[in-house]
Amino acid sequence: MVIWLLRHGAASDDAPDDFSRPLTETGERQAEAAGRALARLGVTVDACIASPKVRALETARIACRELGTEPEESDALRGGDFDPAELAAGRGEVLLVGHEPDFSRAIQAATGARVELKKGGLAAIEDGVLVALLRSPQLKAIAAAG
């Protein structure tokens, strides 16, 4: 089972509060590239779980268009530590969409790898091993290939 972790795309600072920050045009392109790259890589996602914060939920919805699934919201990804394996349990291949530094801490706890997931970046964990770490420009290149 692979657990994919996608950090939300670039978000606007022009919002009444942190929860309500929408994606910028750049963030929308990052989310689209991530979804398209996953599809081009042949990734099938059985479930997508996203933070309820607007920027993460928008990222999940855009990325999931390419993957043929609908995201569900989870307060476990709203902010703070979480266990990716526990959240994904029983769901098959899962895409989690959320925030930093939560994702980097979760990756380190699950794999021992020390990473910093950039906006629009994607990581994959399989059997306690970090098997992929892709930044937004790499995802854009994969999405454009083929």
N, C-alpha and C positions, 0 to 999 in steps of 0.2 A: 504494500500500500504506500503510495506517495502522497505526501501532504505538501501542497503548494502554498506559499505565502506571498501575497502581492501587497506591497505597500501602496496606499492610495496615491493618485497622481497629484500634481501641483494644484494647490488650492488658493483661492482668493483670501486676502486678509480683510476684505471689505464685507463684513458680516456682523450682525448684532452680538454674536457670541461664538465661541470655538465650535460648538456643536453644529452650527448652521453654515459653516464655511463651504461654499460650493467649489467644484473644480473650475479651473481656468480653462481656456482653450487648449493650452499646453497639456494640462492634466487630462482633458478628454482624449487628446491624441495619444498620450501615454497609456491610458486605459485601453483604447482601441488597439494599439500596437501589442500590448500584453495579451489580450484575448486572441488576436490574429496569430501571434507567435506561438501561443500554446496550441492553437488549432493546426498550424503548419507543422509543429513538432509531433503531431499525432496524439496529443494529450486528450484523454477523455476524462471529464469531470462528472462524478456522480452527484456531488453536492457543492454548493458555494455558500459559505457562511461569512457574513460581513458585519463590521461594526455598524451600529445605527447612525453614526455621525454622517452628515450629508456627503462629505467628500469621499468617504469610504464606500458608502452605499451607491453613489453615482459611479465610482470606479468599478464596483462589482457588476452593476447593471450593464455598463458598456462592455466590459470584458466578456461577460457571460453571453452576450448576443452571438459571439463567434463560437461559443461552446455549447449552445443549445440547452442551457439550464437557467433557472431563475435563482437569484440569491435570496437567502433568508437572513434576517437580522439576528444578532446575538449580542446581548449585553456583555458577554465574556470578552468581546473584542473592543468594547467601548474605551478601554484604557486600563493599564495595569497588567500584571503578570497573569499568564494563562498557560495551560498545557496543551500544545497542539494535538498530541495523540488522544488525549481525553476528549477534546472538542470534536475530533474527527471520528471517534470510535464508532464502528458499525456502519459507516457511510460509504466505504470504498474510497476512490480517489477524491480528494477534497481540495478545494481552493478556499483559502482563508484570505480575507481582505481587511486590512486594518492599518495600524499606526506604529511609529517609532516612538520611543525606543523599545516598545513592547515586543515587536517581532524579533529584533536582534537578541534580546534577552531570552526569548523563547527558543530561538535557534541555538543559542549557546547552551541553555539548559538541556535541550534535547540531543545535541550532537557534540558539544564541547568546542565547536567552531566559533571564533570571534569575528563577527561581521557587522557591517553597518549597511542596512538596507536603504538605499536612496529612494526618493519619490519615484513611483512608477516601476520600482525594481521588483524582481521576482526571485524567490529561493525555493528549493525543493528538498524535503527531508524524506529519506526512505530507510527504514530499519535503524534509526538512530544515527544516520550518516547524512551530512549535507552533500547532496549529489548534484546540485545546480545552484548557481548564483549569477543572475543576469541583471545588468543595469538597463535602464530605459533605452539608451542608444543601441545596445545589442539586440534588444527585443524589437526595436524599430527595423533594424537590418534583417532580422529573421522574418518579420511580418512582410517586408517588401520583397523578399526572395521568392523565387518560384513563379 
